[in-house]
C-alpha cells in the first residue's frame, strides 16, 4: 500500500497572491479598453484565467486573488467608477468564481508526477 504523494506547488506560496494581484490589474485594464463594459463576459473570462494562475501556488492565494478580481470586475467593468454596488449582475459574476476556485484547487491537488 502506498501513501499519497503531495507535490509542492510550482510557484512558492509567498508569491501566489502578489502574482494574482499584479495580474488582475492589467487584465481589467485590457478588458475595459476592449469594451467589456458593454459585455462583461470577456472581463469575467479573463479574470477566471488569472484566478487559475493564482492556484498554481496555494488555495489562500487563489481565494485572495478571486476576491480582488471580483472587486475589480464589479467596480470597474460593471460599476464603471470603482464603486462596489451590489447589483444583480454583480451577484451573478460572484456566483461564477467559487466554481472556478473549486475546480482549480482540485486540479492543483491532483498528483502530477
DRENNUTI-257648 format. One record per residue (C-alpha): x, y, z negated. Coordinates in steps of 0.2 Angstrom, whole numbers, padded with zeros to 4 digits, always signed. Example, Ala and Ser with C-alpha at 12.3 -4.5 7.8 and 13.67 -1.06 7.14 Angstrom:
<recs>
+0062-0022-0039/+0068-0005-0036/
</recs>
This chain:
<recs>
+0000+0000+0000/+0007+0017+0005/+0005+0033-0004/-0001+0048+0007/+0012+0060+0013/+0008+0078+0011/+0018+0088+0023/+0023+0105+0019/+0016+0119+0029/+0025+0125+0045/+0027+0143+0038/+0032+0146+0020/+0017+0150+0008/+0023+0168+0004/+0021+0173+0022/+0004+0167+0026/-0007+0182+0021/+0005+0195+0026/+0006+0187+0043/-0013+0186+0044/-0015+0204+0038/-0002+0210+0051/-0011+0200+0065/-0029+0206+0061/-0025+0225+0064/-0019+0224+0082/-0032+0210+0086/-0045+0223+0080/-0037+0237+0090/-0036+0227+0106/-0054+0221+0105/-0061+0238+0101/-0051+0245+0116/-0058+0231+0127/-0076+0236+0122/-0080+0224+0108/-0091+0237+0100/-0104+0233+0114/-0102+0215+0112/-0094+0209+0096/-0092+0191+0101/-0074+0195+0108/-0069+0203+0092/-0075+0188+0081/-0067+0175+0093/-0050+0184+0092/-0051+0186+0073/-0056+0167+0071/-0040+0163+0081/-0030+0175+0069/-0038+0165+0054/-0032+0149+0062/-0014+0156+0062/-0015+0160+0044/-0020+0142+0040/-0003+0137+0045/+0003+0142+0028/-0010+0139+0013/-0028+0139+0010/-0027+0155-0001/-0018+0164+0014/-0032+0159+0025/-0046+0165+0014/-0037+0181+0011/-0035+0184+0030/-0053+0179+0033/-0059+0191+0021/-0049+0205+0028/-0053+0200+0046/-0072+0201+0042/-0070+0218+0034/-0061+0225+0049/-0074+0217+0061/-0088+0223+0051/-0081+0240+0048/-0073+0245+0065/-0082+0234+0078/-0100+0233+0070/-0099+0249+0060/-0088+0260+0071/-0081+0271+0057/-0073+0259+0045/-0088+0259+0033/-0094+0242+0026/-0113+0242+0029/-0121+0225+0027/-0132+0223+0042/-0140+0208+0049/-0126+0207+0062/-0113+0208+0048/-0121+0193+0039/-0121+0183+0055/-0102+0186+0058/-0099+0182+0039/-0108+0166+0042/-0096+0160+0055/-0080+0162+0045/-0082+0149+0032/-0085+0136+0045/-0068+0141+0054/-0059+0141+0037/-0066+0123+0033/-0061+0117+0050/-0044+0124+0050/-0040+0119+0032/-0045+0101+0036/-0034+0102+0051/-0019+0108+0041/-0022+0095+0028/-0020+0081+0041/-0003+0072+0040/+0006+0077+0056/+0021+0065+0056/
</recs>
